[in-house]
Amino acid sequence: MKTSIIIKRIAKAAFIIQLFFLVTSCKDYLNIDNYFDDEFNIDSAFSNARNMEAYMWGAAAMFPDESRTIRGNYTPGPMATDEGFNGLTGAGTTNIYYGMDFATGNITPDKFGGLNQWGNYYKIIRKCNLILQNLQKPKDITSTDRLRIEGYTRFIRAYAYYNILVDYGPPILLGDEVVNTNESMEYYDRPRSTYDEAMEYTCAEFEKAGTLMPPDVGLLNFGRPTRGAAFAMIARLRLIHASPLYNGGNAARSYFGNWMRKTDGVHYVSQQYDESRWAVAAAAAKRVMDMGKYQLYTVPADNMTAQLPSGVTSDPNFYGSYPNGALGIDAFKSYSDIFTGESVAAINPEFIWGVSAPYINTDINQGAFPPTLGGWGRFCVTQKVVDAYLMEDGRSIQEARGDTYFESVADLPAGGTFNDLFTEQSKTFSGYPLNAGVYKMYANREMRFYASVGFNEAVWQALSTSDAALQNHTAKYYFQDLDGRGGVSASSPNYPITGYIIKKWVHSYDAKTGTGARTLPKFYPIIRYAEILLSYAEALNNLNGSHTVKMGEREYTMSRDVEEIKKAFNQVRYRAGLPGLSPSQLTSAGTVQKELVRERMVEFLWENRRFYDVRRWGMYEETEREPIMGMNPDGATKEAYYRRVIPGTSSFLTREVNKRLNWVPIPRSEMRRLPSADQNPGYN
């Protein structure tokens, strides 16, 4: 259970929460008789400030756990796109891998692979509207507390609409209306908003919330949103709104050209390109940057830090200490510590909004650990992800092939043999051990690769257990090895079907079995400062002219400022121990966009951004039509294992690409009650 903001429960008010939040099943978001008779206890709920605040946090507690993205998940998540894969899938509504159902097209208005949250979000919205309607009722509430509660309530309501908007598309906007119970069906029937209407409303609500919410919440209330979280959510939404799928052009026409509201014939998604949206997105990100509260998390270099390659430090355009270059920090720890539990999330300056996430240890890391260490060993990343990581000197694998990147005998100098494709020496950097004999595809890669991906013959340290046999375990995924498909059991799903495991949240001390085994508490970033920097760079990069935008109380003039793009983008690259964009790259908006696409894929790996990114860019069909690739799980020898294959032959491994999979469908049971509302394209 979450212990976050949006889920934070106040112990001294537990009895109030139990009284007011007894919930029974309900399939219709407007027909709430069986859900909760809010009016029945309204005098008690809002009789004093404490009860009202408890009611508010009880509404917030209804949000799903944001870290639950891959198993029993509320959102399509990593497995619904090209960054994640799992060999196990189920049938019907019992499948706990919602992303895999999404990837295989097993989502219809009658069947969901995961939990349907449409109705739940409207329950939250109704509770928020009740609070706003009754803000004046508590006799003991101070003006300060009233404004604070209003700010949080507006944030919670906006966050519910945000979730509908990104997963279901345009919502039905209720404004401040508290929908009555026991009305005729005609009363509940309303049309959906357009995408633009919903975007403007949701951003406006986050704006109002941000002006009323506190700038800080203190260590004990980590997880509650702040003013910065509200403004950061606006920045995320504005970038989505400016992107090709929702901003006219070929992508918008291809996906939504024929989708019009039947009540008035208006396009749900604008078919007219508006460049100024990019300026609004840039200004929204810049406002967060100008708050001066956030920065990328870094760890100073020490004697264990790997030396930067000469290609990173020799070029005068890149040379310098962080943030003006990659020197002076430990790139591995600076990235890895954000996720493993090593850094204190409550004081991590990169966390604009994050939550405590025990789910990461119980499910994500459980699914990552090798079976010999008590895990499932099946939560995979793809070969495409592995290929996206740069070499340690900043070159792509294509640029470094035959020099520092070796995948096949053809990459070797004349006379090279298969045995030459493996490293000869072990090494340790930043506490990370890399064995001798590792396939050279995995050598000399950038630090985020080692912090994020578990590959064949990678070491799992498990240092909290005192059982020496379990410490520093080398996971071997060859067919007959203990962590491979045949070694576990030929019929077991507990093996990495692509040959790569998500290792991003695993601390060196984390252990699942053995004497003294424990795992460090984990935290999940809902939005972090790296996203703001890359969003700012992307928004600026898409401008051709100059635009003046008012954001809050300030005006921003935005244009394609190369120095601003470089400064924002390069901070993220330098933190990874890499060179930044070169002057020649910066001259081309297309080249910069290509680098941004790569950067967001690796920087936010499995942070629930990729699914939405490839769609907003209008790249969904392009990216998903590429087959999922990996190493050969049926390979019992090195020669057989280290071959790129499409893993598995079962029908469930065939990924479906369909325009309708841009969004989740509204459940058919809801649509029957809402004859004025239109279903999402492709689900009729």
C-alpha positions as CSV (number, residue, x, y, z in Angstrom):
1,M,0.0,0.0,0.0
2,K,1.2,3.4,-0.8
3,T,2.3,5.7,1.9
4,S,2.5,8.7,-0.4
5,I,0.8,12.1,-0.6
6,I,-1.6,11.1,-2.8
7,I,-1.9,8.2,-0.6
8,K,-0.7,9.4,2.7
9,R,-2.9,8.4,5.5
10,I,-3.0,10.4,8.7
11,A,-2.8,7.9,11.6
12,K,-4.8,10.0,14.0
13,A,-7.6,10.3,11.6
14,A,-7.8,6.6,10.8
15,F,-11.2,6.1,12.4
16,I,-12.6,8.9,10.2
17,I,-11.2,7.3,7.1
18,Q,-12.7,4.0,8.0
19,L,-16.1,5.7,8.6
20,F,-16.2,7.7,5.4
21,F,-14.5,5.4,2.8
22,L,-16.4,2.1,3.0
23,V,-16.5,1.2,-0.7
24,T,-18.6,-1.3,-2.5
25,S,-18.4,-2.3,-6.1
26,C,-19.7,0.1,-8.8
27,K,-19.3,0.0,-12.5
28,D,-20.8,3.3,-13.4
29,Y,-19.0,6.4,-12.4
30,L,-22.2,8.5,-12.2
31,N,-24.4,5.9,-10.6
32,I,-22.9,5.9,-7.2
33,D,-25.8,4.7,-5.0
34,N,-23.9,1.5,-4.1
35,Y,-20.6,3.3,-3.9
36,F,-21.0,5.7,-1.0
37,D,-23.9,7.9,0.2
38,D,-21.8,11.1,0.6
39,E,-24.8,13.2,1.5
40,F,-25.8,10.9,4.4
41,N,-22.8,11.9,6.5
42,I,-22.1,15.2,4.9
43,D,-22.5,17.2,8.1
44,S,-20.1,14.9,10.0
45,A,-17.6,14.8,7.1
46,F,-17.3,18.6,6.9
47,S,-18.1,19.5,10.5
48,N,-14.5,20.4,11.3
49,A,-11.2,20.9,9.6
50,R,-9.7,17.6,10.6
51,N,-12.6,15.6,9.2
52,M,-12.5,17.6,6.0
53,E,-8.7,17.0,5.5
54,A,-9.2,13.3,6.3
55,Y,-11.9,13.1,3.7
56,M,-9.6,14.8,1.2
57,W,-6.7,12.4,1.8
58,G,-9.2,9.5,1.6
59,A,-10.1,10.6,-1.9
60,A,-6.4,10.8,-2.7
61,A,-5.9,7.3,-1.3
62,M,-8.1,5.9,-4.1
63,F,-5.5,6.5,-6.8
64,P,-3.6,3.4,-7.9
65,D,0.1,3.0,-6.9
66,E,2.0,4.9,-9.6
67,S,4.9,2.4,-9.3
68,R,2.6,-0.5,-10.2
69,T,3.3,-0.4,-13.9
70,I,3.9,-4.0,-15.0
71,R,2.0,-6.6,-12.8
72,G,-1.6,-6.1,-11.7
73,N,-1.0,-2.6,-13.2
74,Y,-3.4,0.3,-13.8
75,T,-1.6,1.6,-16.9
76,P,-0.2,-0.1,-20.1
77,G,3.3,0.4,-18.8
78,P,6.7,-0.7,-20.1
79,M,5.5,-4.1,-21.5
80,A,3.0,-2.4,-23.8
81,T,5.8,-0.8,-25.8
82,D,9.3,-1.6,-27.1
83,E,11.2,-1.2,-23.9
84,G,9.8,-4.2,-22.0
85,F,8.7,-7.8,-22.5
86,N,7.7,-10.8,-20.6
87,G,7.4,-14.4,-21.7
88,L,4.4,-15.1,-19.4
89,T,0.9,-14.0,-20.3
90,G,-2.5,-15.2,-19.4
91,A,-5.9,-15.4,-21.0
92,G,-9.0,-13.3,-20.6
93,T,-9.4,-10.8,-17.8
94,T,-7.3,-12.8,-15.4
95,N,-4.0,-11.8,-17.1
96,I,-2.0,-9.8,-14.5
97,Y,0.3,-8.5,-17.2
98,Y,-1.8,-5.7,-18.6
99,G,1.0,-4.4,-20.8
100,M,1.4,-7.8,-22.6
101,D,-2.4,-7.8,-23.2
102,F,-2.0,-4.4,-24.7
103,A,0.9,-5.3,-26.8
104,T,-0.9,-8.3,-28.2
105,G,-4.1,-6.5,-28.9
106,N,-6.1,-8.3,-26.2
107,I,-7.9,-5.2,-25.1
108,T,-11.5,-4.5,-26.0
109,P,-14.3,-2.5,-24.6
110,D,-15.5,-5.7,-22.9
111,K,-12.3,-7.0,-21.7
112,F,-9.3,-5.4,-19.9
113,G,-6.1,-7.2,-19.1
114,G,-5.7,-4.9,-16.1
115,L,-7.8,-2.9,-13.8
116,N,-10.2,-0.4,-15.4
117,Q,-9.7,2.9,-13.6
118,W,-12.2,5.1,-15.5
119,G,-14.9,4.8,-12.9
120,N,-12.5,5.1,-10.0
121,Y,-11.1,8.4,-11.3
122,Y,-14.7,9.8,-11.4
123,K,-15.3,8.8,-7.9
124,I,-12.3,10.8,-6.9
125,I,-13.5,13.7,-8.9
126,R,-16.9,13.6,-7.2
127,K,-15.3,13.6,-3.8
128,C,-13.2,16.6,-4.7
129,N,-16.2,18.5,-5.9
130,L,-18.0,17.8,-2.6
131,I,-15.0,19.2,-0.7
132,L,-14.9,22.3,-2.9
133,Q,-18.7,22.8,-2.4
134,N,-18.3,22.6,1.4
135,L,-15.1,24.5,2.0
136,Q,-16.9,27.1,4.1
137,K,-18.7,24.6,6.4
138,P,-16.1,23.7,9.1
139,K,-16.4,26.3,11.9
140,D,-12.8,25.8,13.1
141,I,-11.0,26.0,9.8
142,T,-8.6,28.9,9.3
143,S,-8.2,30.8,6.1
144,T,-4.7,29.3,5.7
145,D,-6.0,25.8,6.1
146,R,-8.9,26.4,3.8
147,L,-6.7,27.6,1.0
148,R,-4.3,24.8,1.5
149,I,-7.1,22.2,1.4
150,E,-8.5,23.9,-1.7
151,G,-5.1,23.7,-3.4
152,Y,-4.6,20.0,-2.6
153,T,-8.2,19.2,-3.6
154,R,-7.8,20.9,-7.0
155,F,-4.5,19.1,-7.5
156,I,-6.2,15.7,-6.7
157,R,-9.0,16.5,-9.1
158,A,-6.7,17.6,-11.8
159,Y,-4.6,14.5,-11.4
160,A,-7.6,12.3,-11.9
161,Y,-8.4,14.2,-15.1
162,Y,-4.7,13.9,-16.1
163,N,-4.9,10.1,-15.8
164,I,-8.1,9.9,-17.8
165,L,-6.6,12.2,-20.5
166,V,-3.4,10.2,-21.0
167,D,-4.9,6.7,-20.9
168,Y,-8.5,7.2,-22.1
169,G,-8.3,10.4,-24.1
170,P,-10.8,13.2,-23.7
171,P,-12.8,12.9,-20.5
172,I,-16.3,14.0,-19.6
173,L,-15.7,17.3,-17.8
174,L,-17.9,17.9,-14.8
175,G,-16.4,21.2,-13.6
176,D,-17.5,21.8,-9.9
177,E,-20.8,19.9,-10.3
178,V,-21.6,17.3,-7.6
179,V,-23.5,14.7,-9.6
180,N,-26.7,13.7,-7.9
181,T,-27.7,10.2,-7.1
182,N,-30.9,8.4,-8.0
183,E,-31.6,10.5,-11.1
184,S,-33.0,9.4,-14.4
185,M,-30.5,8.0,-17.0
186,E,-30.9,11.1,-19.1
187,Y,-29.5,13.2,-16.3
188,Y,-26.2,11.2,-16.4
189,D,-25.7,11.3,-20.2
190,R,-23.1,13.9,-21.3
191,P,-20.7,14.1,-24.2
192,R,-17.0,14.0,-23.9
193,S,-14.9,17.1,-24.1
194,T,-12.5,17.7,-27.0
195,Y,-8.8,17.0,-26.3
196,D,-8.1,20.8,-26.3
197,E,-10.9,21.5,-23.9
198,A,-9.7,18.9,-21.5
199,M,-6.1,20.0,-21.8
200,E,-7.0,23.6,-21.0
201,Y,-9.2,22.7,-18.1
202,T,-6.7,20.3,-16.5
203,C,-3.8,22.7,-16.8
204,A,-5.9,25.5,-15.4
205,E,-6.8,23.4,-12.4
206,F,-3.1,22.5,-11.8
207,E,-2.3,26.2,-12.1
208,K,-4.9,27.1,-9.5
209,A,-3.7,24.3,-7.3
210,G,-0.1,25.3,-7.6
211,T,-0.7,28.9,-6.4
212,L,-2.4,27.5,-3.3
213,M,-0.2,24.5,-2.4
214,P,2.9,24.8,-0.2
215,P,6.3,24.9,-1.9
216,D,7.7,22.3,0.5
217,V,6.1,19.6,2.6
218,G,9.0,18.5,4.8
219,L,10.7,15.1,5.3
220,L,7.8,13.4,7.2
221,N,5.3,14.2,4.4
222,F,7.4,13.0,1.5
223,G,5.1,11.9,-1.2
224,R,2.7,14.8,-0.9
225,P,2.7,17.1,-4.0
226,T,4.0,20.6,-3.8
227,R,3.7,23.7,-5.9
228,G,6.6,22.4,-8.0
229,A,4.7,19.2,-8.7
230,A,1.6,21.1,-10.0
231,F,3.8,23.2,-12.3
232,A,5.7,20.2,-13.5
233,M,2.5,18.4,-14.4
234,I,1.6,21.4,-16.5
235,A,4.9,21.2,-18.2
236,R,4.3,17.5,-19.0
237,L,0.8,18.1,-20.3
238,R,1.8,21.1,-22.4
239,L,4.6,19.1,-24.1
240,I,2.1,16.3,-24.9
241,H,-0.4,19.0,-26.3
242,A,2.3,20.4,-28.6
243,S,3.4,17.0,-29.9
244,P,2.5,15.8,-33.4
245,L,-0.3,13.4,-32.5
246,Y,-2.4,16.1,-30.9
247,N,-1.2,19.2,-32.8
248,G,-2.4,18.9,-36.4
249,G,-0.2,17.6,-39.1
250,N,0.1,14.1,-40.6
251,A,0.0,12.2,-37.3
252,A,-3.1,14.0,-36.0
253,R,-4.9,13.5,-39.4
254,S,-3.9,9.8,-39.6
255,Y,-5.1,8.9,-36.2
256,F,-8.0,11.3,-35.6
257,G,-9.0,12.9,-38.9
258,N,-12.4,11.1,-39.0
259,W,-13.1,11.2,-35.2
260,M,-15.7,13.9,-34.5
261,R,-18.1,14.5,-31.7
262,K,-21.5,13.3,-32.8
263,T,-23.3,16.0,-30.8
264,D,-21.8,18.9,-32.8
265,G,-19.5,17.5,-35.4
266,V,-16.3,19.0,-33.9
267,H,-13.0,17.1,-34.2
268,Y,-12.0,15.6,-30.9
269,V,-8.4,16.3,-31.7
270,S,-7.3,19.4,-33.5
271,Q,-6.4,19.1,-37.1
272,Q,-4.7,22.5,-37.2
273,Y,-1.1,22.8,-36.4
274,D,-0.2,25.5,-33.8
275,E,3.5,26.2,-33.3
276,S,2.8,28.4,-30.3
277,R,2.0,25.3,-28.3
278,W,5.7,24.4,-28.3
279,A,6.4,27.9,-26.8
280,V,3.8,27.3,-24.1
281,A,5.5,23.9,-23.3
282,A,8.9,25.5,-23.2
283,A,7.7,28.3,-20.9
284,A,6.0,25.8,-18.6
285,A,9.3,23.8,-18.3
286,K,11.3,27.0,-17.9
287,R,9.1,28.1,-15.0
288,V,9.9,24.9,-13.1
289,M,13.6,25.5,-13.8
290,D,13.4,29.1,-12.7
291,M,12.0,28.0,-9.3
292,G,15.6,27.2,-8.3
293,K,14.5,24.2,-6.2
294,Y,15.5,21.3,-8.4
295,Q,18.6,20.0,-10.0
296,L,20.0,16.7,-11.2
297,Y,21.2,14.4,-8.5
298,T,25.0,13.8,-8.6
299,V,27.5,12.0,-6.5
300,P,31.1,13.3,-6.3
301,A,33.8,11.2,-8.0
302,D,36.2,9.2,-5.8
303,N,39.0,6.7,-6.2
304,M,36.5,4.1,-7.3
305,T,35.0,6.2,-10.1
306,A,35.8,5.0,-13.6
307,Q,38.1,7.3,-15.6
308,L,36.3,9.2,-18.4
309,P,37.5,8.2,-21.9
310,S,39.7,10.7,-23.6
311,G,37.0,11.3,-26.2
312,V,34.8,12.8,-23.5
313,T,37.4,15.1,-22.0
314,S,39.7,16.0,-24.9
315,D,37.3,18.0,-26.9
316,P,37.2,21.6,-25.7
317,N,33.5,21.8,-26.3
318,F,32.9,19.1,-23.7
319,Y,35.8,19.5,-21.2
320,G,34.9,20.8,-17.8
321,S,33.5,19.9,-14.4
322,Y,29.8,19.2,-13.9
323,P,27.5,20.9,-14.8
324,N,29.7,22.3,-17.6
325,G,31.1,18.8,-18.4
326,A,31.3,15.3,-17.2
327,L,34.3,15.6,-14.8
328,G,34.1,15.5,-11.1
329,I,31.1,13.2,-10.6
330,D,30.5,9.5,-10.4
331,A,28.2,8.9,-13.4
332,F,27.2,5.4,-12.3
333,K,26.3,6.4,-8.8
334,S,24.7,9.7,-9.8
335,Y,22.2,7.8,-11.9
336,S,21.9,4.4,-10.1
337,D,21.5,5.9,-6.6
338,I,18.3,7.6,-7.6
339,F,16.5,4.3,-8.0
340,T,18.2,1.7,-5.8
341,G,17.3,3.3,-2.4
342,E,20.9,4.6,-1.8
343,S,19.9,8.2,-2.1
344,V,17.4,9.7,0.4
345,A,14.4,10.4,-1.8
346,A,12.9,13.0,0.5
347,I,15.9,15.3,0.1
348,N,16.9,14.3,-3.5
349,P,16.7,17.5,-5.4
350,E,15.8,15.7,-8.6
351,F,12.5,14.4,-7.2
352,I,9.9,16.9,-8.1
353,W,7.3,14.4,-7.0
354,G,7.8,10.8,-6.0
355,V,6.4,8.2,-3.7
356,S,7.5,5.4,-1.4
357,A,7.2,2.2,-3.5
358,P,7.4,-1.1,-1.7
359,Y,5.9,-2.6,-4.9
360,I,9.3,-2.3,-6.5
361,N,10.8,-4.8,-4.2
362,T,7.8,-7.2,-4.0
363,D,7.2,-7.3,-7.7
364,I,9.5,-5.5,-10.1
365,N,12.7,-6.6,-8.4
366,Q,11.2,-10.0,-7.6
367,G,10.6,-10.4,-11.3
368,A,14.2,-9.3,-12.1
369,F,16.2,-11.4,-9.6
370,P,17.6,-14.6,-11.0
371,P,15.8,-17.8,-9.9
372,T,18.9,-19.0,-8.1
373,L,18.6,-15.9,-5.9
374,G,14.9,-16.4,-5.3
375,G,13.5,-14.3,-8.1
376,W,11.5,-14.9,-11.2
377,G,14.1,-13.7,-13.7
378,R,11.5,-12.8,-16.4
379,F,11.0,-9.0,-16.4
380,C,12.8,-8.2,-19.5
381,V,14.1,-5.3,-21.5
382,T,14.7,-5.6,-25.2
383,Q,17.6,-5.7,-27.6
384,K,16.4,-2.4,-28.9
385,V,17.0,-0.9,-25.5
386,V,20.4,-2.4,-25.2
387,D,21.3,-1.0,-28.6
388,A,20.1,2.5,-27.7
389,Y,22.7,3.0,-24.9
390,L,25.8,4.8,-26.2
391,M,29.4,3.7,-25.8
392,E,31.3,5.3,-22.9
393,D,32.8,7.8,-25.2
394,G,29.4,9.0,-26.5
395,R,29.5,7.2,-29.8
396,S,26.6,5.0,-30.9
397,I,27.1,1.3,-31.4
398,Q,27.0,1.8,-35.1
399,E,29.8,4.4,-34.9
400,A,31.9,2.3,-32.6
401,R,31.5,-1.0,-34.3
402,G,34.8,-2.7,-35.0
403,D,36.6,-0.3,-32.7
404,T,35.3,-0.6,-29.2
405,Y,32.0,-2.4,-30.0
406,F,32.1,-6.0,-31.0
407,E,29.1,-8.2,-31.6
408,S,30.2,-10.7,-34.3
409,V,33.4,-12.1,-35.8
410,A,32.8,-9.7,-38.7
411,D,33.5,-6.8,-36.3
412,L,36.9,-8.2,-35.3
413,P,40.2,-7.5,-37.0
414,A,41.2,-10.0,-39.7
415,G,41.9,-13.4,-38.2
416,G,39.7,-12.9,-35.2
417,T,37.7,-15.9,-33.8
418,F,34.5,-16.2,-31.8
419,N,36.5,-16.5,-28.6
420,D,37.8,-13.0,-29.2
421,L,34.3,-11.6,-28.6
422,F,34.8,-11.9,-24.8
423,T,36.6,-9.6,-22.4
424,E,39.9,-10.8,-20.9
425,Q,40.0,-8.9,-17.7
426,S,37.5,-8.2,-14.9
427,K,37.1,-4.7,-13.5
428,T,35.2,-2.9,-10.8
429,F,34.0,0.7,-11.0
430,S,31.8,2.6,-8.5
431,G,31.3,-0.7,-6.6
432,Y,30.0,-2.4,-9.8
433,P,31.8,-5.6,-10.7
434,L,32.2,-6.6,-14.3
435,N,33.5,-10.1,-14.9
436,A,36.2,-11.2,-17.3
437,G,34.7,-13.2,-20.1
438,V,31.7,-10.9,-20.7
439,Y,30.5,-10.6,-24.2
440,K,32.0,-7.5,-25.8
441,M,28.6,-6.2,-26.8
442,Y,28.3,-5.3,-23.1
443,A,31.8,-3.8,-22.6
444,N,32.7,-0.1,-22.7
445,R,29.1,1.0,-22.6
446,E,27.8,4.2,-20.9
447,M,27.1,4.0,-17.1
448,R,23.3,4.1,-17.4
449,F,23.5,0.8,-19.1
450,Y,25.3,-0.9,-16.2
451,A,22.9,0.8,-13.7
452,S,19.8,-0.4,-15.6
453,V,20.3,-3.7,-17.4
454,G,21.1,-7.2,-16.2
455,F,22.7,-9.2,-19.0
456,N,24.1,-12.7,-19.4
457,E,27.0,-13.2,-16.9
458,A,26.3,-9.9,-15.1
459,V,26.9,-10.0,-11.3
460,W,24.1,-9.8,-8.7
461,Q,25.9,-8.9,-5.5
462,A,23.2,-9.7,-2.9
463,L,25.6,-8.4,-0.2
464,S,23.0,-8.3,2.7
465,T,23.0,-12.0,3.0
466,S,25.8,-13.7,4.9
467,D,25.6,-16.8,2.7
468,A,28.8,-16.6,0.7
469,A,27.3,-19.0,-2.0
470,L,24.7,-16.4,-2.8
471,Q,26.9,-13.3,-2.8
472,N,28.3,-12.0,-6.1
473,H,26.3,-14.4,-8.1
474,T,26.9,-14.5,-11.8
475,A,23.6,-15.0,-13.6
476,K,24.0,-17.3,-16.6
477,Y,21.1,-17.5,-19.1
478,Y,22.4,-20.2,-21.4
479,F,19.8,-22.8,-21.9
480,Q,21.0,-25.4,-19.4
481,D,22.4,-23.0,-16.8
482,L,20.5,-22.6,-13.6
483,D,19.0,-19.2,-14.5
484,G,18.4,-20.2,-18.1
485,R,15.2,-21.6,-19.7
486,G,16.2,-25.2,-19.6
487,G,18.0,-25.0,-16.2
488,V,15.0,-23.6,-14.5
489,S,12.6,-25.9,-16.3
490,A,11.8,-26.0,-19.9
491,S,8.1,-25.3,-19.1
492,S,8.8,-22.6,-16.6
493,P,8.3,-18.9,-17.4
494,N,11.0,-17.9,-15.0
495,Y,13.8,-17.0,-17.4
496,P,14.7,-13.9,-19.4
497,I,13.1,-14.5,-22.8
498,T,15.1,-11.7,-24.3
499,G,18.3,-12.3,-22.4
500,Y,18.1,-8.9,-20.6
501,I,16.5,-8.0,-17.2
502,I,15.5,-4.7,-15.7
503,K,18.1,-4.1,-12.9
504,K,17.4,-0.4,-12.4
505,W,16.0,-0.6,-8.9
506,V,18.4,-3.3,-7.5
507,H,20.8,-2.2,-4.8
508,S,24.1,-4.1,-4.3
509,Y,22.8,-5.1,-0.8
510,D,19.4,-6.3,-2.0
511,A,18.9,-10.0,-1.5
512,K,15.8,-12.2,-1.7
513,T,17.1,-15.3,0.0
514,G,19.8,-16.4,2.5
515,T,20.6,-15.6,6.0
516,G,20.1,-11.9,6.7
517,A,18.7,-11.2,3.3
518,R,17.0,-7.8,3.0
519,T,16.1,-5.1,0.5
520,L,16.5,-1.4,0.8
521,P,13.3,0.7,0.7
522,K,12.6,2.0,-2.8
523,F,11.0,5.1,-4.2
524,Y,9.4,5.9,-7.5
525,P,9.7,9.2,-9.3
526,I,6.4,10.3,-10.7
527,I,8.2,13.2,-12.3
528,R,11.8,14.3,-11.9
529,Y,13.9,17.2,-13.0
530,A,15.6,15.4,-15.9
531,E,12.2,15.2,-17.6
532,I,11.8,19.0,-17.3
533,L,15.2,19.6,-18.8
534,L,14.6,17.3,-21.8
535,S,11.1,18.7,-22.3
536,Y,12.4,22.2,-22.4
537,A,15.1,21.3,-24.9
538,E,12.5,19.5,-27.1
539,A,10.0,22.3,-27.0
540,L,12.6,24.9,-28.0
541,N,13.9,22.6,-30.7
542,N,10.5,22.6,-32.4
543,L,10.2,26.4,-32.7
544,N,10.8,28.3,-35.9
545,G,9.7,31.7,-34.8
546,S,9.6,33.7,-31.6
547,H,6.6,33.6,-29.3
548,T,5.8,35.4,-26.1
549,V,3.9,33.4,-23.5
550,K,2.5,34.3,-20.1
551,M,3.0,31.5,-17.6
552,G,1.6,32.4,-14.2
553,E,2.7,35.9,-13.4
554,R,5.6,36.0,-15.8
555,E,6.1,36.4,-19.5
556,Y,8.5,34.3,-21.4
557,T,9.8,34.9,-25.0
558,M,10.6,31.6,-26.6
559,S,12.5,30.7,-29.7
560,R,14.9,28.0,-30.9
561,D,17.8,29.2,-28.8
562,V,20.7,26.8,-29.4
563,E,22.5,27.7,-26.3
564,E,19.4,27.0,-24.1
565,I,18.9,23.7,-25.8
566,K,22.5,22.7,-25.3
567,K,22.5,23.8,-21.7
568,A,19.4,21.8,-20.8
569,F,20.1,18.7,-22.8
570,N,23.8,18.5,-22.0
571,Q,23.2,18.5,-18.2
572,V,21.5,15.1,-18.6
573,R,24.3,13.8,-20.9
574,Y,27.1,15.0,-18.6
575,R,25.4,13.4,-15.6
576,A,25.6,10.1,-17.5
577,G,29.4,10.6,-18.0
578,L,28.9,11.4,-21.7
579,P,29.8,14.3,-24.0
580,G,27.0,16.7,-24.8
581,L,25.6,17.6,-28.2
582,S,28.2,19.0,-30.6
583,P,27.8,22.3,-32.4
584,S,27.2,20.4,-35.7
585,Q,24.4,18.4,-34.1
586,L,22.8,21.5,-32.7
587,T,22.5,23.1,-36.1
588,S,19.9,20.5,-37.2
589,A,16.6,20.4,-35.5
590,G,16.0,16.9,-36.9
591,T,19.3,15.6,-35.4
592,V,18.5,17.1,-32.0
593,Q,15.1,15.5,-32.1
594,K,16.6,12.1,-32.9
595,E,19.0,12.5,-29.9
596,L,16.1,13.5,-27.7
597,V,14.2,10.4,-28.7
598,R,17.2,8.2,-27.8
599,E,17.9,10.1,-24.6
600,R,14.3,9.8,-23.2
601,M,14.3,6.1,-24.0
602,V,17.4,5.3,-21.9
603,E,17.1,8.1,-19.2
604,F,13.5,7.2,-18.4
605,L,13.7,3.4,-19.0
606,W,10.8,1.7,-17.3
607,E,9.6,5.0,-15.7
608,N,6.3,4.8,-17.6
609,R,7.2,7.5,-20.2
610,R,8.1,5.5,-23.3
611,F,4.5,4.4,-24.0
612,Y,3.2,8.0,-24.0
613,D,6.3,9.4,-25.8
614,V,6.1,7.2,-28.9
615,R,2.4,7.9,-29.3
616,R,2.7,11.7,-28.9
617,W,5.5,11.8,-31.4
618,G,3.3,9.9,-33.9
619,M,5.9,7.1,-33.9
620,Y,3.9,4.3,-32.3
621,E,3.3,2.3,-35.5
622,E,6.9,2.8,-36.6
623,T,8.4,1.7,-33.3
624,E,6.1,-1.2,-32.6
625,R,6.3,-2.8,-36.0
626,E,9.9,-3.5,-35.3
627,P,10.0,-7.1,-34.0
628,I,11.1,-7.6,-30.4
629,M,14.6,-9.0,-30.4
630,G,16.9,-10.5,-27.9
631,M,19.5,-13.2,-27.4
632,N,18.6,-16.8,-28.0
633,P,17.1,-18.4,-24.8
634,D,17.4,-21.8,-26.4
635,G,21.1,-21.5,-26.9
636,A,23.0,-23.9,-24.7
637,T,26.4,-22.8,-25.9
638,K,27.9,-19.3,-26.3
639,E,27.8,-19.6,-30.1
640,A,24.1,-20.5,-30.0
641,Y,23.1,-18.1,-27.3
642,Y,24.7,-14.9,-28.6
643,R,22.5,-14.6,-31.7
644,R,19.8,-12.0,-32.2
645,V,16.5,-13.8,-32.5
646,I,12.8,-13.0,-32.1
647,P,12.3,-14.9,-28.9
648,G,9.6,-17.6,-28.8
649,T,7.2,-18.8,-31.4
650,S,3.9,-18.9,-29.5
651,S,1.1,-16.7,-30.8
652,F,1.1,-14.5,-27.7
653,L,4.5,-13.3,-28.7
654,T,3.1,-11.7,-31.8
655,R,2.7,-8.0,-31.1
656,E,-0.3,-6.3,-32.6
657,V,0.1,-2.8,-34.0
658,N,-3.2,-0.9,-34.4
659,K,-4.1,2.7,-34.3
660,R,-6.7,2.1,-31.7
661,L,-4.0,1.2,-29.2
662,N,-3.2,4.8,-28.7
663,W,-5.7,4.8,-25.8
664,V,-7.5,2.3,-23.6
665,P,-11.2,1.9,-24.6
666,I,-14.0,3.2,-22.4
667,P,-15.7,0.1,-21.0
668,R,-18.8,-0.9,-23.0
669,S,-20.9,-0.9,-19.8
670,E,-20.1,2.8,-19.4
671,M,-20.8,3.5,-23.0
672,R,-24.3,2.0,-22.8
673,R,-25.2,4.5,-20.1
674,L,-23.7,7.5,-22.1
675,P,-25.3,7.5,-25.5
676,S,-24.0,11.1,-26.2
677,A,-20.4,10.0,-25.6
678,D,-18.3,8.6,-28.4
679,Q,-16.0,5.6,-28.0
680,N,-12.3,5.9,-28.7
681,P,-11.4,5.3,-32.4
682,G,-11.1,1.7,-33.4
683,Y,-13.1,0.2,-30.5
684,N,-16.6,0.5,-31.9
